[in-house]
Amino acid sequence: MGAQEITLLDRLAIIDLIETDISSSGTLPPLSKLYENLWDLINRTVKGSRIDPLKPHESLNGFRVFELISEKRENLGHLNTIYLKKPLPCYYLVYVEVAPPFRRKGLGHKILRYFREFLIERSAIGILDNIIPPEDPTYGIYLKHAWEPIESIIGENVPEGCENYMVYLPPKFQKRDIRGQILKLILHIRRKRPAIDMRDNERMVQRTIEEFKNLYNALLLYFKGEIGSKRPSPLMRFMFTRF
């Protein structure tokens, strides 16, 4: 088996496919090679990560995508946003995610910090719908990056269904009275949400298909010796059946 030849993300994908009691059950060979230096590799990958802002023509369905990538260009997370021109230049933050093995290591802060600097550079407002439950430890992450609840910008007359919206105002807008324009922008986003969400779902389906293909290729690589010898082990049969 060639665990040392596959990438970190391949290893993590295979591990994610495994039930926790498989390798200790005694009925299947252990998968210890997958775990060799795993946490050290994860930490080193996080340390060497950077943001890759995909060019507009590289993004799909009108989204501007910012990817968190490792030194080996493995994808660790991403932020999807879409640009709206009127009534104010605005980037609506559609979705931000860090892959589960790399969470709680500062990468969420890293990509939000980059996005904030992007908004300042573009002199554009940021808007998002914060759907994180208040009891979630990451609920306040946006507050730490100077995002403000919508009511602190436009007052208490927040439209129904917009209570969780948050706004980031770059320095250019901080001393201007733009409450009316922000309200119009929020309502404009609300009207466009079904179309935006549909396009985002298309991206998620495409990403899921890509992850499926990557996992299949990882299994082929991990079990290439057994595949070549045409002598599949119980573990190999189980993994491909589970896949």
Secondary structure, 3 states (H helix, E strand, C coil): CCHHHCCHHHHHHHHHHCCCCCCCCCCCCCCHHHHCCHHHHHHHHHHCCEEEECCHHHCCCCCEEEEEECCCCCEEEEEEEEEECCCCCEEEEEEEEECHHHCCCCHHHHHHHHHHHHHHHHCCEEEEECCCCCCCCCHHHCHHHCCEECHHHHCCCCCCCCCCEEEECCHHHCCCCCHHHHHHHHHHHHHHHHHHHHHHHHHHHHHHHHHHHHHHHHHHHHCHHHHHHCCCCHHHHHHHHHC
